[in-house]
Amino acid sequence: MDWVILLGSGVLEAVWATALGRSDGLRRPLPTVVFVVGAVLSLVGLGIALNTLPTGTAYAVWTATGASLTVAWAMLTRVEPVSLAKVLLLVGIVTCVVGLKVVA
């Protein structure tokens, strides 16, 4: 169950990172609220997962999930251009994190 919580927290990391980018320096109310709530929930989930998971592996999974989803979402919404290099690098990140989970 802690792995599910950790992955959900990684998704929330992508949510708060995207909201932070759209908050215009925390000047737009709705993205700012989404950022604050998403960040708090993401960190709470990470904290819960760390009760049973190794810190290094859990943190790597959390950050890689959030970073990968943030970049993927930016490419899907055309905020960032799509390139083969970016896609391959994201696949590399995900592959490495899956490897960490396998050996954890």
N, C-alpha and C positions, 0 to 999 in steps of 0.2 A: 504494500500500500504506500510505503514511503517513496518508492520510485514514481508512482502515479502523482503523488503530491509534488514531488520535485519537478516532474515534467510540466505539471500545471503551473508551477511557480515560474518555470522558464518561459512558458507562454505569456504569463503576466509580465515578465520582464520585457518581452517584445512590445506588449501593449503600453507599458509606461514609457519605454524609450521612444516609441512612435508619438505618443501624446506629448512628451517633453519637447520633441522636435517641432510639433505643431502648436506649442503653447506661446510662441513668440516671446521667449524669455520670461515665461510665467505671467504674461500680461493678458492672455485670453483665458477667461474663467473655465469653460468646459474642458478644454484639454488639460488645464492645470489640475482640475479636480480628478480627472481620469488618471493623470500622472501620479498624484499623491496617493489615491486609493490603490492603484495598481502596484505602486512601489511598496506600500505597506503590506498588502496581501502577498506579494511576491516574496518579500523578506520573511514574513511569518511562515509561509510554506517552506522556504529554504530552512528556516530554523527548526521546524518540525521534522523535516527529512533528516537533518543532521543528528537527530537523536539516535538513529540507528545506522546511518550510512557514513562511510569514511569521508571526512571533510574535503580532502583534495579531489576525490572523484566526484562527489556531489557538487562541489563548486564548479568543476569543469563542465559537468553536464548542464548545470543551471545557466552558466554564462554562454556556453555553446548553443544551447537551445534558444535562448533569448537573442543572441547575436545573429544566428542563422535565420530565425524567423523574422527579425527586424529587417535584414537585408532582403530576404525573399519578398516580404510584404512591400517594401519600397520598390522593388523591381516590378511586382505585379500591379502596383498602383501607378507606375511610371514616374515615380519621384526620382528614381535612379535608373540609369540605362542598364539593360540586360546585356551581359556578355558571356561568352563561353567560359572565359577565365573565371569570372565571378561564380558561375554555376559550379564549375569544377572545384574551386576552392571551398565553396560551401559543402559540397559532397565530401571533400577531404576532412573538413571540420567534423561533420556528422560521423564519418567513418572512424575517425580517431576517438571520438567520445564513446561510440558504441564499443570500440576496443577497450577503453578504460572500464566500461561497465562489465564487460566480459571477464576481465582479469581482477575485478574488485572483489 
